[in-house]
Amino acid sequence: MSEVQMPSSLKGKAHVYGDHIDTDRIIPGKYTKTLDLSTLANHVLEDLDPSFKDKVQQGDILIAGTNFGCGSSREQAPLALKQSGVALVIAEDFARIFFRNAINIGLPVLEIGKHSIPKNAEVEVDMKAGTVTDVTSGKTYAATKLPKIMMDILNEGGLVKYLKKHGNYSLENE
């Protein structure tokens, strides 16, 4: 089994949204009864931005305000984003359950606090350094660095893949 190894540097187009985007806005509940990930991707963010599925490209970055992923604990929300091509979600802060679900399914998430990144900006992220740069404006933001165990889980492609390979995880040397 080969290691996934998430790139430490990500670059993509910014899709920017506001505050309090709940999991029902990310993927409406009526689509959560399927195991077909392409169905989830076809309906991601459709109530918030009906054209999102047509605009998003593999490697793009979703950027939001505060409390992203609030609402229900549905794991389909980060799955739908990942399947649609979103490589990373950046927000001022996340609902904790969304944050953990994203890490668990292998979707990187970073918190950067207040930002002024505009729609369609080119964004470059250094996961190791914990920086987010709006390449378009040249402005760099400090992100909250993810703990080593979370980076390790992301590097394996999610928690299940991590546990299959390692059998357990240790919080020593965090």
Order of alpha helices (4+ residues) and beta strands (2+ residues): beta-alpha-alpha-alpha-beta-alpha-beta-alpha-beta-beta-beta-beta-alpha-alpha
